[in-house]
Amino acid sequence: MVPDGDHYSLIARAQSETPVKLDARLDGEIAPQRKHLEIVASVSLAAGEIPVAAGALDSIGFNDAQAEVRLRQDGGKAVLSAWVQARDVEGRIAGHSIFAPEIRVNLDSSIVRWDSLQLRGPGVEALTSGTIALADSERLFAVVDADILVDRLSSALGQDAVQLSGFGRLHADISGTLREPVARALIAADTLTIAGEQLRGSHWKRQLPAKRSISCMAPFNRTTARLT
């Protein structure tokens, strides 16, 4: 911290080589008499893989990543903002690979936001946007649109014995809170085959965990399902 007239300047830098190459920088200005504060912390990570011990998530790999956190105050309440961005992100979840070409998440005035985030997994390609209001009981609003290759997804979930195949599309609206999300989904399939038999003009319902259910109607070779 260096005195500079009526304020103090902050400058700091750190580097690390493990678990990935990291370059961090801290810059700031503090002026107590003017009640002014601005601190910016930035981090750059080179390509690498970081082990993670969080539930089913085993590790996260990426080509490169950057993050910035900014704290600013001008007389009134301090405002925190931040963003995280990474390219070629791959996560290992329960042994399966989930890939995102690019991830960018923003934090502004206690609102976490992501837009047009692409995700690819076994049999699934999805696009999602959403927000989390941290100051409002972590209230969650998100939209997910996905293309589904039913046989690959079924195999990844260990359901080969069911013998499902076909192609489907999913649209889901997610609300509630981060701890108690509520999903409403519509699944449409132009073709759906179960045990070698194509589903035609039928209706089926299957009970899912957490007291959620799928109901499915297939008039004229088109299958529609709703998840509540």
Secondary structure by P-SEA (a helix, b strand, c coil): ccccccbbbbbbbbbbccccbbbbbbbbcccccccbbbbbbbbbbccbbbbbccccccccccccbbbbbbbbbcccbbbbbbbbbbcbbbbbcccbbbbbcbbbbbbcccbbbbcbbbbbccccccccccccccccccbbbbccccccaaaaaaaaacccccbbbbbbbbbbbbbccccbbbbbbbbbbccccccccccccbbbbbbbcccbbbbbbbcccbbbbbcc
